[in-house]
Amino acid sequence: MTMVNRPAVADPQDDLKTVVDARTREWHFHIYFLLQSPTETAAALALRDAVLRLRRDGAFVAVPLFRVNEYPIGPHPAGSYEIWVPDSSFSDVFFYLASNRGSLSVLVHPLTASQRRDHESRQAWMGTPWPIYLDGLPRDGDVPLQYPELGLGWSTSPEQELSLEERRRRGALVEALLADDPEAAPAPQH
């Protein structure tokens, strides 16, 4: 019998400051489409136009890159376009795309200083995953600021950030509100 050794699983990080400091504040959604399929290309562009109209109307903040890739570019092997989203709109945009993407595949990844890791191990897919070319992506660098004029994501001013004390206060309030709910697991005491 052959034994398979699996690497040890690290304990999850649970220090509030470390987790808050390490979080991402911006995301990319990459909508993929087969270039050879006029139907799929049209569906991808219709989805892009819908996102633009919804942004204009205030549903969420999402910025599709002006360029639509009509050939493989960077790590992306097909036709694609990018939608930049600040963390404050992530849930709304994720649900919208999950509900309206049809058969299109969507790569979702955070935007951090480690572009390679973002595309390789911090990503998720809606729909069928596509192979992506990682060799050209830098492992480390600076967080590429996008749309700083919005004052969102990585460009959020420090005054708008919740302090660690305010986060602890809100966390304690949630714990107190759930204390008598038999369906809600309580936080460990230590």
Steps between C-alpha positions, in 0.01 A plus 500: 500500500633841407482772762442856393651759729310823512664817623400613846222753506595823672280641773280777361602852592273650766681810623271796426772751405682250277179401320380858455842616375525206257155531344457610143304806406462452126399214273510410133230308320618373159217400265620238248346427161585289198620729225381254236142519628305809391222400741733476800681820408168685472387361838824616666468849354131522597596409857766773496248758379254392773771545767576847362131601508460366855809689614361818343169441682670444837453125549869456583847627421658294224741624234535286189833571337441694176698242302332172408764237423427360156794260525678321785696750712706466817389195694161487327466238222186627328296807430445682828450825678568611854263657748663679795295497820574654842435282804194713585321375184640146486190320625261689271714448189575136583130419538407695188758320286420160653133555415546650153815345345308224317758247381791747510792423732614765744838503675487686832818598685617755754729783399808492723876544471530132400335476160624146444351370827178695433451315169640165617368424849276787609266479204155354453294421194139541405437245229758281336860588594739583218873432508692819562863576421671591827866524392473861388352627826723657764514323835542819701483871435284795587123497509401657168270788593201522275252787492636692803268788410213290643656490847404133535688175545872559553437875463260518795608776739611388849217703657249274325653180639349329803738498793593172669307620807186564293536157338529338845195695623294388201621142539401496869157638408447222244607238756257643757212506250564135404567372854157340539462376142540120507585491127793746524836359607658712772855633461760313707569661838879507467 
